[in-house]
Amino acid sequence: MVPNISKMDKASIVKDMNDYIQLLRGQERTIQAESTKNRVDMRGSSI
């Protein structure tokens, strides 16, 4: 399910899908970077 479909023709749907996938990939990279940073921070902290 792709949110924000602009038009119902196939080309527009494929473009919207691609845009949404790129958005999700960007969010994934951000989350992975934050997760990596948190792991590094936890290793360096003394509990």
FITORRO-983215 format. One record per residue: residue number from 1; residue in one letter; y, z, x of N, C-alpha, C, O in turn. Coordinates in nm, 2 decimals, decimal comma. Example, Ala and Ser with C-alpha at 12.3 -4.5 7.8 and 13.67 -1.06 7.14 Angstrom:
<sites>
[1 'A' [-0,57 0,78 1,32] [-0,45 0,78 1,23] [-0,33 0,78 1,32] [-0,33 0,85 1,42]]
[2 'S' [-0,22 0,71 1,28] [-0,11 0,71 1,37] [0,00 0,79 1,29] [0,11 0,80 1,34]]
</sites>
This chain:
<sites>
[1 'M' [-0,12 0,00 0,08] [0,00 0,00 0,00] [0,12 0,00 0,09] [0,14 0,09 0,17]]
[2 'V' [0,21 -0,10 0,07] [0,33 -0,11 0,15] [0,45 -0,07 0,07] [0,47 -0,14 -0,04]]
[3 'P' [0,52 0,03 0,11] [0,64 0,06 0,03] [0,75 -0,04 0,05] [0,75 -0,11 0,15]]
[4 'N' [0,84 -0,05 -0,04] [0,96 -0,13 -0,03] [0,93 -0,28 -0,01] [0,99 -0,35 0,08]]
[5 'I' [0,85 -0,34 -0,10] [0,82 -0,48 -0,09] [0,95 -0,55 -0,15] [0,99 -0,52 -0,27]]
[6 'S' [1,00 -0,64 -0,08] [1,13 -0,70 -0,12] [1,11 -0,82 -0,22] [1,19 -0,83 -0,31]]
[7 'K' [1,01 -0,90 -0,20] [0,98 -1,01 -0,29] [0,82 -1,02 -0,30] [0,75 -0,95 -0,22]]
[8 'M' [0,78 -1,09 -0,40] [0,64 -1,10 -0,43] [0,57 -1,22 -0,37] [0,45 -1,24 -0,39]]
[9 'D' [0,64 -1,31 -0,30] [0,57 -1,42 -0,24] [0,50 -1,37 -0,11] [0,53 -1,27 -0,05]]
[10 'K' [0,39 -1,45 -0,07] [0,31 -1,41 0,04] [0,38 -1,39 0,17] [0,36 -1,29 0,24]]
[11 'A' [0,47 -1,48 0,20] [0,54 -1,46 0,33] [0,63 -1,34 0,33] [0,63 -1,27 0,44]]
[12 'S' [0,69 -1,30 0,22] [0,77 -1,18 0,22] [0,68 -1,06 0,23] [0,72 -0,96 0,30]]
[13 'I' [0,57 -1,06 0,16] [0,48 -0,94 0,17] [0,42 -0,92 0,31] [0,42 -0,81 0,35]]
[14 'V' [0,39 -1,03 0,37] [0,34 -1,02 0,51] [0,45 -0,97 0,60] [0,42 -0,89 0,69]]
[15 'K' [0,57 -1,02 0,59] [0,68 -0,97 0,67] [0,70 -0,82 0,64] [0,72 -0,74 0,74]]
[16 'D' [0,70 -0,78 0,52] [0,72 -0,64 0,48] [0,61 -0,55 0,54] [0,63 -0,44 0,59]]
[17 'M' [0,49 -0,60 0,53] [0,37 -0,53 0,59] [0,39 -0,51 0,74] [0,37 -0,41 0,80]]
[18 'N' [0,44 -0,62 0,81] [0,46 -0,61 0,95] [0,57 -0,51 0,99] [0,55 -0,44 1,08]]
[19 'D' [0,68 -0,52 0,91] [0,79 -0,42 0,94] [0,74 -0,28 0,92] [0,77 -0,19 1,00]]
[20 'Y' [0,66 -0,26 0,81] [0,61 -0,12 0,79] [0,51 -0,08 0,90] [0,51 0,04 0,94]]
[21 'I' [0,43 -0,17 0,94] [0,33 -0,13 1,05] [0,41 -0,10 1,18] [0,38 0,00 1,25]]
[22 'Q' [0,52 -0,17 1,21] [0,60 -0,14 1,32] [0,66 -0,01 1,31] [0,67 0,07 1,41]]
[23 'L' [0,71 0,03 1,19] [0,77 0,16 1,16] [0,67 0,27 1,19] [0,70 0,37 1,25]]
[24 'L' [0,54 0,25 1,14] [0,44 0,35 1,16] [0,40 0,36 1,30] [0,38 0,48 1,35]]
[25 'R' [0,40 0,25 1,38] [0,37 0,26 1,52] [0,48 0,34 1,60] [0,45 0,41 1,69]]
[26 'G' [0,60 0,32 1,56] [0,71 0,39 1,62] [0,70 0,54 1,59] [0,72 0,62 1,68]]
[27 'Q' [0,66 0,57 1,47] [0,64 0,71 1,43] [0,53 0,77 1,51] [0,53 0,89 1,56]]
[28 'E' [0,42 0,69 1,53] [0,30 0,74 1,60] [0,34 0,77 1,75] [0,30 0,87 1,80]]
[29 'R' [0,42 0,68 1,81] [0,46 0,70 1,95] [0,54 0,83 1,96] [0,53 0,90 2,06]]
[30 'T' [0,63 0,85 1,86] [0,72 0,97 1,87] [0,63 1,09 1,86] [0,65 1,19 1,93]]
[31 'I' [0,54 1,09 1,77] [0,45 1,21 1,75] [0,37 1,24 1,87] [0,35 1,35 1,91]]
[32 'Q' [0,31 1,13 1,93] [0,23 1,14 2,05] [0,31 1,20 2,16] [0,27 1,28 2,24]]
[33 'A' [0,44 1,15 2,18] [0,52 1,20 2,29] [0,56 1,35 2,26] [0,55 1,43 2,36]]
[34 'E' [0,58 1,39 2,14] [0,61 1,53 2,11] [0,49 1,61 2,14] [0,50 1,72 2,19]]
[35 'S' [0,37 1,56 2,10] [0,25 1,64 2,12] [0,22 1,65 2,27] [0,18 1,76 2,32]]
[36 'T' [0,24 1,55 2,35] [0,22 1,56 2,49] [0,32 1,66 2,55] [0,28 1,74 2,64]]
[37 'K' [0,45 1,65 2,51] [0,55 1,75 2,56] [0,51 1,89 2,53] [0,52 1,98 2,61]]
[38 'N' [0,46 1,91 2,40] [0,42 2,05 2,36] [0,30 2,10 2,45] [0,30 2,22 2,48]]
[39 'R' [0,21 2,01 2,48] [0,09 2,05 2,56] [0,14 2,09 2,70] [0,09 2,19 2,75]]
[40 'V' [0,23 2,01 2,75] [0,28 2,04 2,89] [0,36 2,17 2,88] [0,35 2,25 2,97]]
[41 'D' [0,44 2,19 2,78] [0,52 2,32 2,77] [0,42 2,44 2,76] [0,45 2,54 2,81]]
[42 'M' [0,32 2,42 2,68] [0,22 2,53 2,66] [0,15 2,57 2,79] [0,13 2,69 2,82]]
[43 'R' [0,12 2,47 2,87] [0,06 2,49 3,00] [0,15 2,57 3,09] [0,10 2,66 3,17]]
[44 'G' [0,28 2,54 3,09] [0,37 2,61 3,17] [0,42 2,75 3,13] [0,48 2,82 3,21]]
[45 'S' [0,39 2,78 3,00] [0,44 2,91 2,95] [0,34 3,02 2,99] [0,22 2,99 2,99]]
[46 'S' [0,39 3,13 3,01] [0,30 3,25 3,04] [0,29 3,33 2,92] [0,39 3,38 2,87]]
[47 'I' [0,17 3,35 2,87] [0,15 3,43 2,75] [0,10 3,57 2,78] [0,08 3,65 2,69]]
</sites>
